[in-house]
Amino acid sequence: MLIAEISALGAAFCWAIGGLISINPIRKLGAFAFNRVRMSIVFVLLAGISFITGSWKDLPNNTLQVLMLSGIIGIFLGDTALFASLQRLGPSRSSVIFAMNAPLTVIFGWVFLEEYLSISTLFGCGLVFIGVVIAILGRRNKDEPLTMDSTQGSISFGIIMGLLGALGQSLGVIIARPIMSEGFDPVTAAAIRVGVSAFFLILLGFFPGPIFKPKVPYNSNLIGMIILSGFLAMGLGMTLLLYGLAHGETGVITTLSAITPVIILPMLWLKTGFCPPLLAWIGALITFIGITVITLVW
């Protein structure tokens, strides 16, 4: 059954929509202020679901500690760095840099978890990553207006933040992998990871310095976009990813979830009215072939 792979693709779809929704409030509020509200709201949602289902009752202390560490590295540090990159580079560029979490996770899975990946699986993972890169590098149309996907501020800083976000995501996945492979409830796991991240983000709000404060006052429109983004990307998307990790290989699941930049292409087309160039669609086709190799051969 391909339920794990389908879950990973569902996570990528949720993250693509969430990224497009998030770009406006991130640029208005700043990465820390945006992520603070987002994580707090998502935690309440996930914790409520876990409480209703009662899955939190079977939580060993060692599992709690591992998932908290995974959340600090993967979400508190990783997601905040990703949003800083998104703020400066726009959805397409930041997402392709963040897609580096796929090969990083494959490497970490081999080094730390001793996971074996066949030559065909590695080939498929490589095709997916190459397709993502081609899709983004070939996306820019010179006639396209500079809107939500334009760069703002330091590009090099945005690249560094994107790479740090990818590193945090991959390490967070590797840390959580043994827990999820034992069948632990993905909603409760996501609630723990998000909750510890929200706690540290709230603490940072008490620190002096404009970087930790919102650039503009919160309003109902910004809060609404944050809630929708958080539900899709963190609530639904992260839960799907954790479910996939519980039933599939770490490298395969992470690679499939990294096709978000390709999914963003048609979404940006619908949003802006400009069709991405040929190279973008070639990249999407290569990515589709890579997914086929992974899911049918693996």
N, C-alpha and C positions, 0 to 999 in steps of 0.2 A: 504493500500500500504506500501511496505517495503523500499521506496526510502530513508528514513532517515537512516535505518540500513545499506543499501547498501553503502551509502555515507560514513558512519563510517568505514566500512570494506575497502573501497577504500582508505581512509586516512591511515589506518594501512598498506596497501600494499605499498603506496607511501613512508611512513616513513621507512619501512623495506629496500627498495632499497636505499633511501637517506642515511640511516645509514651506509650501506656497502660502498657507494661511499665516504662518509665523513671521514671515519676513517683515511685514509692515509693523506689527507691535514690537518686534525686536529692535528695529531701527529707531523707533520712537522712544522706547523705554530703556534699552540697553540689555546686554545679555544676562547680567545677574538679576536685575529687577524682573525681567520676563520669566526667567527660569524659576525664580522664587515662588511666584504666584502659580505658575504652571505645575510645579512639583507638588505644592501644597494641595491644590485642587485634585490632582490625579491621585494623590495618596488617600484623600478622603473617599474618593470613588472606589479605589481598589480595596482599601481596608473595610469599607462597608460591604462589598461583595464577599470578601473573605470571612467577615463576621457572620453574615447571613448563611453562608454555606457550612460554617463551622470548621473549615479546613485548618484554621490557625491553632486549633486545640492540640494537634499532633506535632507541634514544633519543638524539636530538641534544641538545647542551648547552642550546641556546636553548629547546627544548621543556621541558626539566627546569626551567629558571629560571622560565618562564611558569607552569607548573603548580604550582611551589612558592609563587609569589606568590598564585596563585588559592587554594591551600590555606590560606595564612596569613590571608587576608582572609575567605574564604568559610567555612572550617571552624574554624580556631583562634579567630578573633574572632567570626564569625557564629554558630557552633554553641554556643560557650560562653555568649554573650549569650542565645541561644534557651533554653538550659537554665536560666539564671538566671530568665528569664521564666516558664518552665514550672514551676519550683519555687514561684513566688509566685502564679501565676494559674490553674494547673491546665491540663489538656490542651486543652480546647475554646477558652478565651479566648486562651491563648498562640498556638495554631495559627492563629486568625483574624487576629491581629496579624501573625504571621509571613507570612501570605498576602499581605501588602503587597509581598512580593518579586516577585509577578507583574507588577503595573503598573510597579513600579520597573525591572524587567528590560526590559519593553517600551520604556520611555522611554530607558534606557541603550543598548539595542540600536539604537534609531533615532538616538541622538546619536553613539555611538562606532563602531557597525558599519555605519551607513547601511542598515539593514534596512528593507524596505518591508513594511508590513502593510496589507491591504485594509480597506475600511470594514466588510465583513462579519466579518472576523477580529477587528477591534477591538471590534465589537458583541458577538461571542461571548465575547471575553475579559472585557468588561464584565459580561455576564450571569453568567459563572462567578464573578467576584469579588462581585457583588451577592448571588448565591445563597449564597455562603459566609458573608457577613456576616449575612444574614437567618437562616440556619440556626443560627448561634451566638447571636445576640441573642435569638432565640425559643426557645432550648433550655431555659432554666432553668424548672424546675417547682418551685413553692413547696413541694410536698410531698416533694421529693427530699431525701434526707439529705445532709449536708455530708461528703463522703468525698474521693475522689481528685480531684474537680474543684472543690473549694473553694479559696478564695483564702487565702494565708498571707503575712503581712508587708505591705510597701508595695505597693499596687496601682499607683501612679504609676511606681515604679521598675520594676515588672514590665512595664508598657507601654513604657517607654523601652528596656528590654533587648530586648523583642520587636521594636521598630522597628529597633534596631541590628542584631539578628540578621537581619532581612529585608534591610537595606541590605548587610550583609556577604555574604549569600547571593547577591543579585542581582549585585553587583560581581564576586564569585568566578566566577559563571557567565559573565559577559561576558568576563572575562579568559581563561577556558578555551575559550570558543566557537571562536575561529579554529583552535586546535589540534585540537579534536574534529571540526570540519568537514572536516579533512584526512584523517579516517579513523583517527586514532590509537587504539590499543587502550584501551577504557574502563576495564578492570580495572587496567592499569598506571597510567593517569592517576589513578584513584581512590586507588591505593596511594601515589603520590607526594604527592597532596594530603593524605591522612590521615597519612602518615608525618611530614611537616614539622610538622603540627599536633601530633602526639603528642610530637615532640621538644621543642617550646616548652612544652607542658603539663608535661612531665617537669621541665624547667628551673624552671618556676614552683613546683614542689613543694619546691625548695630555698630558696625565699624565706620569710622570717619572716612571720607573720601568719596568723590562723585562717582567713581566706578561702581560702587556698591548701591548707589541710590538711583531711583527712576529719573530719567531725564525730563519727563513730563508727568503731570498727575494722572493717576489711573482714572478711566471713565468706563461707562457701561459697554461701549463699543470695543475697547481694548480688552476688557475682561471677558467679553463674549468670545472674541477671537482666541484668546488664551485658553479658555475652557474647551472650545472645539478642537484646537490644535492638540491640547493635552490629552483629550479623550481618544482622538484618532492615533496619535503617535505613541504616547506613553501607555494609555489605558489599553487600547486594543492592539496596537502594533507590537509593543514590548511583550505583551502576554502571548501573542502568536509566536514571537521569536523564542520565548522560553519554552513554549509547547513544542516547537520544532526541535529545540536542543534536547528535550527530554526523549525524543524518539528518533533522532538522526545524528549523523556525524557532524561534529562541530564545524569543521572546515566547509562542508557542503552547505549546511544551513546558513552559515554566516555569508558565504559567497552568494547564495541565492537572494538573501535579504539585501545584498549590496547593489542590486540592479535599480535602486531608486532613481539614479540620474537618468536612466533610459525611460522610465515611466514618466518622469517629469517632462520630457520632450513634448509629447502630445498634449499634456496639460497646459504647458506654456503656450502652445499653438492655439488652443481654445481660449486662453486668457488674453493673449496679445493680438491674435488674428494673423500672425506671421508664421508661415510653415518653416520648420527647421530645414536646413540644406541636406543634400544627398548623403554626405558623410555621416550625418546624424542617424539616418535610417539604416545605413550600412552597419553602423555600430550596433543598432538595435537588432539587426538580423544576426550578427555574429554572437551577440549575447543570447539570443533565442537558441542558436545552435549549441552554445555552451551549456545552457540549461537542459537541452535535450540529451546531451552527452552525459551530464551528471545524473539525471533522473532515470534514464533508460539503461545506462551501462552500469552504474554504481549498484 
